[in-house]
Amino acid sequence: MGTRSIPMSDQLLAVNELLTRKAYRRHEITGSRAARLLGRSLEQFMAYASEQGVPIISVSEAELVEDVRTPGACLEGVGRR
């Protein structure tokens, strides 16, 4: 089996995707920033991240437990002026 050559531009795109995905996974950049770096809409990036196994929503266990214990708490004060 021979070695397949990939044009440099494709290699750079692949590296950009890998580094962007890694930075997003580590919470070093936002989803919006990741989308811009990849030239995609936020919706496209979220679909891509999900397909790649990257969680698009990250909540700690403590936050999840608190949300379950106090449903609707996150909405307190919403709509009030």
C-alpha positions as CSV (number, residue, x, y, z in Angstrom):
1,M,0.0,0.0,0.0
2,G,1.5,3.4,-1.1
3,T,1.7,6.6,0.9
4,R,-1.0,9.1,0.0
5,S,0.1,12.7,-0.4
6,I,-2.2,15.4,0.9
7,P,-1.8,19.0,-0.4
8,M,-0.5,21.3,2.3
9,S,-3.6,23.4,2.4
10,D,-5.6,20.3,3.3
11,Q,-3.1,19.5,6.0
12,L,-3.3,23.0,7.4
13,L,-7.1,22.9,7.4
14,A,-7.0,19.5,9.3
15,V,-4.5,20.9,11.9
16,N,-6.7,24.0,12.3
17,E,-9.7,21.8,12.9
18,L,-7.9,19.7,15.4
19,L,-6.4,22.6,17.4
20,T,-9.7,24.5,17.4
21,R,-11.7,21.4,18.5
22,K,-9.1,20.8,21.3
23,A,-9.2,24.4,22.5
24,Y,-13.0,24.3,22.6
25,R,-13.0,21.0,24.4
26,R,-10.7,22.5,27.0
27,H,-12.9,25.6,27.4
28,E,-10.1,27.8,26.1
29,I,-12.3,29.4,23.4
30,T,-16.1,29.8,23.0
31,G,-18.2,28.0,20.5
32,S,-18.6,31.2,18.6
33,R,-14.9,31.8,18.4
34,A,-14.3,28.2,17.3
35,A,-17.0,28.6,14.6
36,R,-15.3,31.8,13.3
37,L,-11.8,30.1,13.3
38,L,-13.3,27.3,11.1
39,G,-15.3,29.6,8.9
40,R,-18.6,28.1,10.0
41,S,-21.8,29.4,11.6
42,L,-22.2,28.5,15.3
43,E,-24.9,26.1,14.4
44,Q,-22.6,24.3,11.9
45,F,-19.8,24.2,14.5
46,M,-22.1,22.7,17.1
47,A,-23.2,20.0,14.7
48,Y,-19.6,19.3,13.8
49,A,-18.4,19.2,17.4
50,S,-21.2,16.9,18.3
51,E,-20.3,14.6,15.4
52,Q,-16.7,14.6,16.6
53,G,-17.8,13.5,20.1
54,V,-17.0,16.9,21.6
55,P,-19.6,17.8,24.3
56,I,-21.4,21.0,23.3
57,I,-22.7,21.6,26.8
58,S,-20.5,21.1,29.8
59,V,-22.0,21.2,33.3
60,S,-20.3,20.0,36.5
61,E,-22.0,17.4,38.6
62,A,-22.5,19.9,41.4
63,E,-24.3,22.3,38.9
64,L,-26.4,19.5,37.6
65,V,-27.5,18.4,41.1
66,E,-28.3,22.0,42.0
67,D,-30.4,22.4,38.9
68,V,-32.3,19.2,39.6
69,R,-33.0,20.2,43.2
70,T,-34.2,23.7,42.3
71,P,-36.0,23.5,38.9
72,G,-36.7,26.9,37.6
73,A,-34.1,28.6,39.8
74,C,-32.2,29.6,36.7
75,L,-35.3,31.6,35.5
76,E,-35.6,33.6,38.7
77,G,-35.7,37.3,37.8
78,V,-36.1,36.6,34.1
79,G,-38.6,39.0,32.6
80,R,-38.7,41.3,35.6
81,R,-37.6,44.9,35.4
